[in-house]
Amino acid sequence: MLKIGKYYAQESMLFYDNETGTYNAEKTPQFGDNLLYDYYCSLRDDPKNIPDMGSQKLFN
């Protein structure tokens, strides 16, 4: 679990444009209709939605 967390913390999830040598948010593909922002808002608005991560949670 920590290796996965480290990967997502260190690696950009944006499209890397080889022509410009930069990351480009506009060219990064998106799939689905669920947004992380909306998910966090649902947790904020109704704490009953917070999943019990058991032994896999990173923080107490």
C-alpha positions in Angstrom: 0.0 0.0 0.0 2.8 2.4 0.9 4.6 1.8 -2.4 1.4 2.6 -4.3 0.9 5.8 -2.3 4.5 6.8 -2.8 4.2 6.3 -6.6 1.1 8.5 -6.8 2.7 11.1 -4.6 5.8 11.3 -6.7 4.7 10.7 -10.3 2.7 13.2 -12.3 -0.6 11.9 -13.5 -0.6 14.5 -16.3 0.1 13.8 -19.9 3.8 14.4 -20.8 4.2 16.2 -24.0 7.5 15.1 -25.6 7.4 18.0 -28.1 7.4 20.7 -25.5 9.1 18.7 -22.7 6.3 19.6 -20.3 3.3 18.1 -18.6 0.0 19.2 -20.1 -3.3 19.2 -18.2 -5.3 20.0 -21.3 -4.0 16.8 -23.1 -4.5 14.6 -20.1 -7.4 12.2 -20.8 -10.3 11.9 -18.4 -12.6 9.0 -18.0 -16.0 8.7 -16.3 -18.1 11.3 -14.5 -16.8 10.8 -10.9 -14.5 13.5 -9.7 -12.2 13.2 -6.6 -13.4 16.6 -5.5 -17.0 15.5 -5.4 -16.0 12.3 -3.5 -14.3 14.4 -0.8 -17.2 16.7 -0.6 -19.5 13.7 0.0 -17.3 12.6 2.9 -17.3 16.1 4.3 -21.1 16.5 4.0 -21.9 13.0 5.4 -19.1 11.4 7.5 -21.1 8.1 7.4 -19.7 7.8 3.9 -16.1 7.5 5.1 -15.0 3.9 4.5 -13.4 1.9 7.3 -10.0 1.2 6.0 -9.0 -1.1 8.9 -5.4 -2.1 8.9 -4.8 -0.4 5.5 -5.3 3.2 6.6 -2.3 5.4 6.5 -3.2 7.8 9.3 -5.2 7.5 12.5 
